[in-house]
Amino acid sequence: MSLPNGMLVRPDQLDTSLLFEVFALNQSVGRFLAEAMRDGPLSPAEYAIYSAVFELESATPTALAARLGMRLTTFMDQLRAMERRSHARRVPHPSDGRSYHVMLTAEGLAAHRAANHLFERAHDAFVEALDGGVVRPRQVLRAMREAAERASAAGSGASPRQSSAVGG
């Protein structure tokens, strides 16, 4: 089979599920970024979290976790690690005394900037390898993320053991 840009796609001999393909994509991209960023100050996962804080400039942990598509408890673990490195700080929420915003410190901004150089090189190489631009893949990925969030909100009906399966 070939895509509209002429790129050949091997047929899946095992006919795995869409979720399996997403899992395998995640693994491949993770390996690619880990290699590309191995000499930097941040891992790819840390870079993504720092990027969310950087992009939003100042946001609540709930907003940051939602932006990253991660559980709030997972984000809080990451925030504590950032604070131990003096890369992030909590500042009072401007209108809610019970909450706070997260910001990168000067050290956090420097680490993000250094990691960004490695990430941008990897991003450029990845886009070049796509050989067709990023608009359509980005639309598809956003639609898939939204579908996952809708399915999660609606409940999948699968038992916890069944829902953790990725294949077939």
Secondary structure, 3 states (H helix, E strand, C coil): CECCCCCECCCCCCCCCHHHHHHHHHHHHHHHHHHHCCCCCCCHHHHHHHHHHHHHCCECHHHHHHHHCCCHHHHHHHHHHHHHCCCEEEEECCCCCCCEEEEECHHHHHHHHHHHHHHHHHHHHHHHHHCCCCHHHHHHHHHHHHHHHHHHHHCCCCCHHHHCCCCC
